[in-house]
Amino acid sequence: MGNIPLYQHIVMDLKAKIESGELKSGDQLPTEAEISKQYNVSRITSKRALTELENANLIYRIQGKGSFVNSLPLLKRSTDQANKEILLILPFSHNPGLGDYEKGVNEYLEDTEYILNIQSNRITGQRKLLQAALQSSNSGIIFYPINSITDLDILYQYHLSQYPFVTMDKCIEGIPFLSVMSDNFDGAYQATKHLIDNNHKKIAFVSSLKIETSSPIRERYLGHLKALHDYNLIDQQVNDLTEQYLKHDDDDNQKEYYIRFIQAIQEQGVTGIVTENDIIAIEIIQIAKEMGLSVPDDFSIIGFDNIDLASFIEPKLTTISQDFVQMGYLAAKSLVQLIENPHESSAKNLVVPVKLIERQTVKKL
């Protein structure tokens, strides 16, 4: 033991505490100064010890905050071949029309030894679920985030720990998880172009959330703008209107919000609307009826998702169809590859094509 460098003694001691559970996932380690005093070594030696632990993925470090225990020892246990359970975290569960992701996941898993466990992050809370799952025995996780920017600290632990983890529908800002998404950009481009092909010149986009919180909404908005640009239909007044209604306050009264939007598009002479999703489009149609207006006579509207309700309302909603089953299938396939061949799996995101479904809510001018 006498020939072992001083920093290595510290590494071995802290590693033993982590593996024994004395230091748990997320616990903060002593600072460099505290380690220097505790082990009677220089700051350089204590820094070297922490660097070695970080290189071994036993800890992670946050500038200005300190060093924290990683979840790697737990992950080694969770990827044991005896465990074949995959966790699917969704913001909704058993809600017809909001995406058959589960069906696609099960279609792939039925030919494997893996079984599926589903939990809703709307019921338990996303942060609580992620914290619990990080210490569970799941082999891997398919995660549908509520948005692209929350719980980054916990999600980054998954990344640092090389936990088999795939996201659906959204990318997580700044963390390179493999993601499976619809071609949101092309979908909004198709929707806007369909309105243009029907001689609409003033076309607005509306969303329920700020675009910076959601990568799909942002991609849809940019696809909408690209179509307007390609056909030389950029209208600054309409763009200003769109910008205003990309900033919906979650605490605002939703009905009043859409009433103001409908009034604003009428004042601006907007004849076509592309919406973030079908739910918004359907709500706008219903509110327009209450206001004595008619779709598509007073304005045309296109949704996004092709949920079941889109084909049952009157008028039936023209929309962009996402292949939820294929997204679930590819997410499960990608996750199993990450679990079984972590060094061979591609980190390239998968983009699933979408298509326009023409119904009754677009009028040719």
N, C-alpha and C positions, 0 to 999 in steps of 0.2 A: 504493500500500500504506500510505502514511503516514496516510490518512484512515480506515483500518480500525481499529475499537476494539481495545484491548489484549486483551480477552477473546476477540475473534474470531480473533486470531492464534493463541491457545492452542487454540481449537476446531479451526481449520484444521490445525494441526500434529498434534493427537491424532487427528483424523479420517483424516489421511493415513497415520498409523501403523496405524490399524485396517484401513483398506482395503488396505494393502500386505501385511498379515499380520504385521507386526512385533508388533502387539498382537492376540492371538487371542481368540476367544470364551472367556469365563470368566476371562481375565487381569484382575488387579487394577490399577487405575490409581493414580498417585501421589495422596496425600492433598491436601487444600486447602493445607495448610502447605507440603508438598513442591513443589506447583506454584507457590506464591507465591515460594518461594526460587529455583526453577529458572528462572522467567521474569521474576523481579524485579518482581513485581506485588503488589498488596494481596490480602488474604484475600477481600475482597468480589469482586475481579476473578476470582480463581481459582474461587470459588464460582459466579459467573455463567457461567463457561466450562463447568463440569461440569453446570450446570442446562441449558444449551443442548444439550449432548451427550445428556443424558437426554431432553429434549423431542423430539430427533430420533431417539429409540429406538436410539441407538448404544451407550449404556451403561445399566445399571440400578444402583440404589443400595440398599444394605442398611444400615439404621440400626445404628450401632455397629461395622460391619465395613468399610465403604468403598464404592467404586465399581468396577464390573466391566464388561468389554466384553460387549455384547449380541451376539446371533447374526444380527442383521438383514442384514449384508452377505452372509452365507451363504444367508440365506433368499431374498434377491432372486435369487440364482443358482438356488436349488432350485425356484422357482416359474416358471422359464423355460418357455415353452410347448412347447419341444422335449422337455421331460421330462414323461412321463405315468405315472410309477410311484407307486403308493400303498403305504405300508407298514402292514401289520396286525400289531400286537404282541399276542400272546395268552399266558396262563399255561399253556396246553396247546396241542398241535398234533396233528392226525391221531389224536384220541382219540375213538372212536365213543361217542355218548351224552352227551358233555359240551358239546353246543351246536353247531348247524350255522351258526355266524356266517359262516364262510367261504363257505358256499353262498349266503347272502343277499347278501353283498358282491359275489360274482361275478355273481349274477343282475342286479344293477344295473349293474355295470361292463361287462357284455357288450355293451351298447348305447352305450358311450362309447369313447374312445380310450385310456382308462387301463388299466394292467395292475396286477396285485396281487402283492406280495411279502409273505410271511408269515414271522415270526420268533417264537420262543418265549422269553419272559422267564424261564422256569424253567430253560432250558438255559444261556443266555448270562448271565443276570442282568439284572434290570430296569434298574438304574442304568446299567450298562455299555451296554445297548442304547439307552437314552434319550440318553446322552451322545454315542454314535456317530451316532444318527439326527439329532440337532440340527445336525450338520455334514455331513449327506449331501445328495444331490441329489433326495431324494423330494419329490413335489409336496405331500404331506400325510400325516398319520398317523391311523389308527384305533387306539385304545389301550384294551386291557382291563386295568385296574390290578390288581395283586395285592391291594392294599387302598387305603383312601381317604386315607392320611396319610403315606406315605413318598415320598422323592425330591421333596419340594415345591420345593426350590431349583432343580432342573433344570426341573421342570414349569413353574415360574413364568417361567423364561426363554422357554419356548415362548409363553406368554401375552403377555409383554411384547413379544416379537418379532412378534406377530400371525401366528404360524405356523399354517397350516390344521391343526386338531387337534380330533378328536372322541373322546370316551370312550364306552365301552360298559359296561353293567352297574353301574358305580359313578360317583358324582360325586367330584371331587377337592376336599377341604376347602379352602375359601377362595379357589379359583381358578375363575373363571366360564367353563370350557370348556363347549361344547355337549355334552350327554350324551344317550345313547339307553339307556333302561332299561325293564325290565318294571315293571308296576304291583305292586310288592312289597307295599305296604301292603294293597291290595285282595286280593291272593292269600292273605296270612295271615289276613285278615278272613274270607274265604270258607272257609278251612280250619277255623278255630275255630268259625265258625257251623255248618259241617257237623257237627262233633262235638256242638254244642249241639242242633241239630235231631234228633240221635240220642240225646238225653236225657243227655248227659254234663254233669256239673256241675263237676267238678274237672279242669281242663285246664292242662297245663304246656307251656312252650316250651323247647327246648334248641338250643344252637348250639355250634359247634366253635371259634369265635373270640369275642373280646370285641366287643361291639356297637359300641364307639366306633371300631374299626378299619375298619368296613365299613358304608357307607350302605345297601346292600340288607338286611343283617341287621337293622340298626336299624329300617328301615321295616317289615320283617316282624314284628318284635317289637311295634312300636307298633300295627300292624294287629290283631295278636292281642289286645293289651290293649283296643283299642277295641271289639272284639266282646264281650269279657267285660263291659266296662262297659255296653254297650248292652243286654245281657241280665241285668244285675244279678248277675253271677257272679264279681265280684272277691272272691278269697279270699286274705287276707294271708299265710297259711301257704304256700299254693301259690305266691304271688308271691315269697316269700322263697326258696323252692326254685328257682324259675325264675331269680332273680337269681344264685343260687349257681352254676347251670349255664350262665350266660351268661359265665362267667369262666374258661373252659378255658385252662389253661396249655399252650402248645405243646410244652413239654418233658415234660408229664405222659404217662403210659402211656395211650394212647387206649382200649384195651379196659377197663382198670381204671376209667377215668373213666366209661364208660357202664355198667359193672356197678354202680358206686356210684349212678349216676343211677336205674337201674331199681330198686334196693333202696330208694332214697329215695322214689320215687313210690308204691311199694307201701305204705310206712309211712304216707304222707300220704293214701292212698286215692284217688290220681289215677287216672282211668280213660281219659283221652285225652291224646295228645301231639301237638303241632305241632312239626316239626323245621325247622331252617334249610335243609336240602336232602335230596335222596333218598339220597345216600350215607350220611348219618348215620342216616336212618330204616332203611335196609337193614341197616346194621351193628347197630343196636339190635335188630332182628328176629332176626338170627342169634345174637346174644349171649343174647337171651331164650330161644331154643331150647336153647342150651347150659346155661342155668340151670333147664331143665325147665318153662319158661313157654310160653304160646301166645298169639300175636297172631291174631285180635282178642279171644280169650276172656279173657285176663288184663288186657289193655289194648289200646286202639285207637291207631293212629298214622297221621299224614298227612305226606307228604314235600313237597318243592318242587323243581321242575325238569322232571319227567316224562322222565328219561333212559331209554334203551332198556331197561336192566336192570330198571326198575320194573315192567314188564309180564311179566317172565320169572321173577322170584322167586316162592316160595310162602310165604305168600299173596301174591297180586299187590297191589302198593302203590297205595293211594289217594294222589293227589298233585295238586299245582298245576302245570299245564302252561304253560311259557313258550314264546313264539314266537321261537326263536333266529334263524330264517331272516329273519323280518320285522325283527328288531333289526339284523341285519347289513345288510339292504337299506337301511333308513333311515339307518344310520350312513354307508354309502357315498354315498347321495344327499346327505346333509347335508354331507359332506366336500367333494364335488365342487362344491357350491354355494359353500362357503367359499373354495375355490380360485379359482373362476371369477368369483364376484361377492362379494368379501369385504365390501363395504359394504352389500350388500342382504340378506345372509343373516341369518335370525333367530337370536338367541341363546337362544331358548326351548327348554328341554329337551323331548325326545320320550318319552312314556310309552306302552308297548305293553301292551294288555290281556292278562290271563291267564285261565285257566279251570280249574275243578275237574274232575279225572278220577276218577270213582268206580270203585273196584275192590273189594278184599276185606279191607282192613285196618281197617275201621271197623265196629264192632258196635253195633246198636241196643239200648239198655238198657231 
